[in-house]
Amino acid sequence: MEKVPMTLAGFTALGEELKQRQSVDRPRIIEHIAEARSHGDLSENAEYHAAKEEQSHNEGRIAELEDKLARADIIDISKLSGDTIKFGATVTLVDEDTEKKTVWQLVGEVEADAKKGRISITSPLARALIGKKKGSTVEVNAPGGAKAYEITKVEWR
């Protein structure tokens, strides 16, 4: 059983989603199914089929969350330090072509959210950054072509 690396914040967020789906969403969906069932003929009842599909989706996500939480390998970033990039590091990069600055935190796959500045440890950019230090240059084969970045800062937050 392969462990799933994640931060404490990611573990907590998954736990909260699981609780929401089990204690709020599940009873609500069951209520929708019962209400739709009371409308009669199930073979042509769109409400019933939609509620059953929602139930299937919810139960699948519950199983997925339970699995990830059971296999969680929680890494406490507050205890990490150093100037070498590894899981949990927050890295400031400057695109060598456009001079655009970006900040990324390397997290587990389940926590990755580019809009919030978190990339998966398994992403091409993160894999290129692992083991590098401030001042290094990395080249990444991105979908839009090769990109070069200079590492200007490595932080632990």
Secondary structure as UniProt FT lines:
FT   STRAND          4..6
FT   HELIX           8..20
FT   HELIX           21..25
FT   HELIX           26..37
FT   TURN            38..39
FT   TURN            43..44
FT   HELIX           46..70
FT   STRAND          72..74
FT   HELIX           77..79
FT   TURN            87..88
FT   STRAND          90..95
FT   TURN            96..98
FT   STRAND          101..107
FT   HELIX           109..111
FT   HELIX           114..116
FT   STRAND          118..120
FT   TURN            121..122
FT   HELIX           124..129
FT   TURN            130..131
FT   TURN            134..135
FT   STRAND          137..142
FT   TURN            143..144
FT   STRAND          145..155
//
